[in-house]
């Protein structure tokens, strides 16, 4: 009965616990078998209790009392969770337990291979009317009052064109990914962003030993000099030259500060994870130099103010050189050491700038903050709330990818802090007001984010 119940469950959309419970209660064959199990368990429990009483009466003269454990009945909630785990955590021969709060599986083997593609949610509010035929995890169409955008449903009453007065999200440089790749290969000047190269450990066009950590930074400092712009990064390029017969294979760790701030307010680029791109390495003709290019494209483009690049080497160092500190002048005359050294000839950030009206956006934010502080009906000015919700969603949508079940980073709060100069209490009030309006008025599910700034 349980297996036949699983076969009859719809697979075209996601089934929350509440939906599984309704289907569970309406399956009469399953309910009859469940009641049979309950009655047989009650008989077994009575037998165990009688046996336990006998043991205790016979153990009067024993030094130790006998220990016994009564079997517990599995609750209905455990069965419902088991149903979800069968549906969504049964892949590649691996099994797991489904966590509805995170929409992710905890695989029993420790691997992350047991999770199936989780279908879209069909229901009221901002949920889908049906899933996409091409990708079951995304929406195919939305309920009345909502529009489809990149596989998810958004309220139709949000005027995205009005948001362009505050931040020009749409620009002439929103090329397709194939066009972007071609322009980056040609080093097109339209995509150049002038940044300042900072490093106390490396100089461009100078050979150095990369066996120990080296730090470089490319910074704009536009929050001081260009207040009316925000900046997007769509690619990163480096020209690296190696000594002949070099065994060095550099490895980069890149941290991005979206709107300036301290180094702790930056996030790390997850190369090759969650669909994120990797470095592309191309050797230049008749030289020991390579072009290292990272193409983020439109999918992974994001805001940046400073890019921190850490370099480590994956080279297998000869035993005789492992005790060398790697500091001091470069000895290019020694053939054993010469093959270690590399130099960075050029480093460039590619992207474009967005017009940003800080004063206009600050006035809208302060309007929400002031009415929230005074305890008035802050959601009465619905046009301002809808506007800020749209801007917050469009900014946070440009956050880097997160692991399954993990919330995305909150870039909107970083912008409030570093470009609008709001303090922490003001940021909390504005976000709380937007969250309350979203859940109480628009009846949308609460969208959790991870704090960065």
Protein Blocks (a to p, Z undefined) as FASTA:
>chain_A
ZZmmmmmpcfkbccdfklmmmmmmmmmklmmmmmmmmmmmmmmmmmmmmmmmmmmmmmmm
pmbdcdddddddddfklmmmmmmmmmmmcgehiacdddfklopacdfklpaklbccdddd
ddehjbcfbdcfklmkbcfbdcehiaceehiacdfklcfklmmmmpcfbafklccfklmm
mmmmnopaklpccdddddfkbcehiacdfkbccdddddfklmmmmmmbccddfbdcdddd
ddehiabdcdddddddfkgpjfklpccddehiahiacddddddehiabdcddddebjmlg
ccdfbdcdddddfbdcdfklmmpgoiajddfkbmklmmmpccdfbdcdddddddddfklm
mmmmmmmmmmmmnopafklmmmlmmmmmmmmmmmmmmpccddehiacddfklmmmmmmno
pafklmmmmmmmmmmmmmmmnopacdddddfZZ
